[in-house]
Amino acid sequence: MQNLFKQINATINGTIIHFIASGVILVIAAVLIVWTDFFLRLVIGLLVIIVAYMFFYLAYKTWWLKREIKKYLKL
């Protein structure tokens, strides 16, 4: 039981770090938007890529958590 909770805790910590890193990238992108139109287009594209990556990452972590719960409960 403790092993499952440790894995869930590690997954949650990884997700938190991922969201912080994405937030930092978005803040840097927001600063670049202010400067020129080229950076605006670049940042909008980067934003779309980051959001897509976040969805893929969230789907992977959800699948991983489901797999670990199944393995633990032997379903």
Secondary structure by P-SEA (a helix, b strand, c coil): caaaaaaaaaaaaaaaaaaaaaaaaaaaaaaaaaccaaaaaaaaaaaaaaaaaaaaaaaaaaaaaaaaaaaaacc
